[in-house]
Amino acid sequence: MRRSLKLMAASSLFALVAGAASAQTELRMMWYNDGIEGEVMQSILDRFEEAHPEISVTLDVVPYQAVLESLPIQLAAGNGPDIARVTDLGGLSEYYLDLRPYVQDPEYWETNFGPFLDWLDPDGDAINGFMTQLTVTGPYVNRTLFEQAGVDLPGEGATWEDWAAAVNEVASALDIPIPMAWDRSGHRVAGPAIAQGAQMFDADGNPALVDEGLQRMAQLLYDWHQDGTMSLELWGSVSGSSYLGANEDFANANVVMYMSGSWQIPQFASTIGDAFDWWAVPAPCGPAACTGMPGGAALAAIGDTEHPEEVGILMDYLAQEEVLAEFYGRTLFIPGHLGLASSGIDFDTDDPRAAHALATFAGAVPSISPVAFALQGYPSNRVMFNALISRLNEAIVGELTLDEAYARMEEDIANQLAESDR
Amino acid sequence: MAHADDKATGIGDVLQNVVAWPIRILFKLIDYPVTAIQNVIGIRRMPWLFLLPNLAFFGMFVIIPLFMNFAYSLTGGTELFISERPYTGGEQYGFLFDCDNYADPISCREDRFWKGIFNTAVFIFFQVSFMVLFSLITALVLNREIRGRGFWRAVFFFPVLLSPVVVALIWKWILLRDGILNAFLISIGLDRILFFVSPEWAMFWAVFVSIWAHMGFYTLILLAGLQAIQPDLYEAAEMDGTSKERVFFRITLPLLWPNMLVVIVLALIKGVQVFDEVYVLTGGGPGTATQFIVQYIYNTAFTNQVQNFGLASAASMVLGVVLFVLTLTQLAATRRRDND
């Protein structure tokens, strides 16, 4: 009899727990990693689940390519996650959830994420999410190689041509295979092109990629590939708009100068460490400016979610100042929270190179050209970036002349925008 | 002793009945509806009933998508659902075929489509020719009484079992600037070669890796054909003192021709569909030197910010027509052979 009672009690408890478990709302968050941010986010989500046992969150870590290529299709089909970490901020805006009715204090969001909310919703005033990181493009150099070669680092205000001359001097003195490498990305080319005077838009605000400024930058890149300043291996070895980074070559000291961006800091801090002096330098100048491109990744709520209230609770939790301070501090990301940006972040690193790089990129934000901000906020900017990188690449490998490439860039952009306007 | 046998038979019968009983019940359960359907539709239509599951499967995953693809190719815009896409008629086909000179892809409005076609044609020419040749040679060698024949057959078939992505990654690591092959070249005093920077080298390795990965499958088909040839034909030729070359060209090759035909047509079809290995190995580069037609379709539909499903579907239909013609060729050739 006593045994039966025990069994009954156990089964009642099980039913209770099972009932509670079934009442739990499950949210799915699509995520990609540049460094350790997935690990950091998971630890924050574990604490969220402890504080909110009625909500469970599954972090689906996918390759970055899946966020670029699969997520738009999932969203169009209405099968997307509840929340996603995205970089095509304005391009996916039609799929975002307006969190305004679901967050506790919309004013907090507007105050702290204001300018970036426009990137997510260029045509409205919705609250769709927050920036998990702000990024600024810019170069790193291997300072140890400069010291070994006895070449001085070009100073403040140095042009791209000055840097090209310096890195070639270092590479030839030390027999380094790649004097200069750039990520194979239109976004990376855009900043230096704007520095050369590229305006990116016409007077009516329509995209106008090819002008004298862009041609100056394209000519420089073309020439550097022909004279060996840049290796054909990175840009020339794939087709279309495929992204390729030179981070591994830089970490292996095969590259003197590497044009990438602030998101590489945590990775270099862990992979290079103190093996050599990897050093972030200010954006080289052109006749028009000394600018990189702003950018970043945002955590956006998705409109097709069946649990908007729970998504609101989670986003409110993650957007708290102390939670984001921990996130940015541990991941070494430049904060996309204005309050934290002004009060400063206690970055979790004692690496002087990482600290210097963070200071360099954060310090570059005020000098970013307004054209660069406008381009970053343009929802179809990837159409322009992809046309730029794919056609310039075809010219570099000799399939097109530069003039043919310019004409093709404009045609590609016109065709794609016409298709999206149908 | 006889008593023991009877007992054994008795246990066997019992076991047989135990196993057969549920099967018999199952057959009876199936028999009732099948008999009822047969009474309604007649015995001559019964084969259709048995083909129905396969036809339904084929229809759902091949025929319906084919029609959907055609329907998409007549639409434009970026919406995913066809009901929301504007009808554009043959505009996408017109865009693809808008060329000043079809022999010069640069003169075409959609130059990458034509580069994809030209690259695919070059790839097929070299890949199919050399694959059939090497498969034939390998099959002839493996058909001889050599030591460790089973082992060698397994060795040649092993790459077929590997995923195309794995194959491409293995070769990529071998061929990179700091890969094993360059390390070897440097160790023997030669210069490093940047294989993925040169269009010729990139195409060569795309063909080579594809042959390496698929040759085992075609070798197996040819080996089966060689083993089906009656040995007495060779014995008779030997008794007549026929030369080895004559035996090969007058006995082996004609009798192997049906298998050769299957190999050629299958290799052609696979060649037209080439994508995954080369995409991972060269990414379609340098420039567009190894960008094939399937990669063009993939890029058009998925990698651009404006995902142009209409144009990609139109290109898919063109590819489908090519594959259809190749399949008809195979069927016609097989039928002619059967009639002969």
Interface residues (C-beta under 8 A of the other chain):
Chain A: L68 E69 P72 I73 A76 A77 D88 G91 P177 L232 E233 G236 S237 V238 S239 G240 S241 S242 L244 S380 R382 V383 N386 N393 E394 I396 V397 G398 E399 L400 E404 R408 E411 Q416 L417 E419 S420 R422
Chain B: G76 G77 T78 E79 L80 F81 P86 T88 I106 R109 D111 R177 L194 F196 V197 P199 A202 T282 G283 G284 G285 P286 G287 T288 A289 T290 Q291 Q295 N299 F302 T303 N304 Q305 V306 Q307 N308 G310 L311
